[in-house]
Amino acid sequence: MSTPKRIVIVGAGVGGGATVAKTLSAKLPSAKITLINPRPYTVFLPTLPRMTVSDSNDLFDTALIPLDKVFANKNGTFVEGVVETINATKKGGEVVLADGQQIGYDVLVLATGSTWEGPLDLPDDKQAMSTFIAESRAQFKKAQKIILVGGGAVGIEIAGEIKDVWPEKKVTIVHGANGVTNATYPKKFRNGLEKSLRARGIDLILNDYVDEIPPPGPATITTRNGSRLEADLVVPTRGPRPRTEFISKSLGATVLNEQGQVKVKPTLQLVDHPDIFAVGDIIDTVEQKQFMKATAHAGIVAPNVIAYLKGASLKPYKGSPEVIIVTNGKGGGMGYMGMMGGITLGGWFAKMAKGKGLFLPMARGAVGYS
């Protein structure tokens, strides 16, 4: 009897690691699969702008999705922990956790996601997370003048959630580009978002930066362009950083690009490590980092892991269209689909597609929950 192949997956985001684990469990019943994550559940990030602002929709119990239904064939093991080191050999290797546990692999999948700041910088412990979210909600409730530093999807969606609950509060977004989000998206989409924000009384300061974020509480800040702004609460809503430090420390700095992303081949294997794959926010594909992209990566990596173990040809990742829906509260926002020349859709679409449910039923279904 041959020894079962050992597949280790680090990170359990819904679109990335959890999806890879679920697919491989179903298609490789003889494999020994280990899923490692700092929490025994995955947090569906698109819910956080709403969940950290108020108790609207009571999301805490549903947005934290357990991982106990990931392994369809009961051929997997979940390990709660943090990987600190990868000891790679010419073929296979092991990962070493913070508690000293060593887990060997024949194939390794890295799906460690991003590090966020502000309301999205959640602690791992569930009770600590509950306290963190309660404190975040209390800060938003108390503040009358709120400055959001960053006008990407997170900043816009937090602004909209604030206005849904407290329309009288003064909300200002400071953003470094000449329009909200970024130049990946057409002017029609970005202008539509700006119009919808201003219609709700949300102020936009564009082409400017806040370099230092004060601690929670009243503050006067000076932007890089010299504007002085008073606030009861200044919230960082800037983009994330890839969680890849342990990867470069283990495999060498050359495995990452200047942005800290993992360099991958079209097959989503690491350039010099064919038995290590990567998915999600951490890889150096030229595209926006988001849940739907991680899902597309998982759809390539899972069959490629199977092909690699069988010695068969691997398929390249050819990219996927840029698709985004940014809500402005439950009832507004904008959508963009980068296909057929690009399609921009208004508030009705954002409301129907995302505003109410935030894709949460789909996310729960992806890891075996209704």
Secondary structure, 3 states (H helix, E strand, C coil): CCCCCEEEEECCCCCCHHHHHHHHHHHCCCCEEEEEECCCEEECHHHHHHHCCCCHHHCHHHHEEECCCCCCCCCEEEEECCEEEEEECCCCEEEEECCCCEEEECEEEECCCEECCHHHCCCCCHHHHHHHHHHHHHHHHHCCEEEEECCCHHHHHHHHHHHHHCCCCEEEEEECCCCCCCCCCCHHHHHHHHHHHHHCCCEEEECCCCCCCCCCCCEEEECCCCCEEEECEEEECCCCEECCHHHHHHHCHHHECCCCCECECCCCEECCEEEEEECHHHECCCCCCCHHHHHHHHHHHHHHHHHHHHCCCCCCCCCCCCEEEEECCCCCEEEEECCCCCEEECHHHHHHHHHCCCCHHHHHHHCCCC
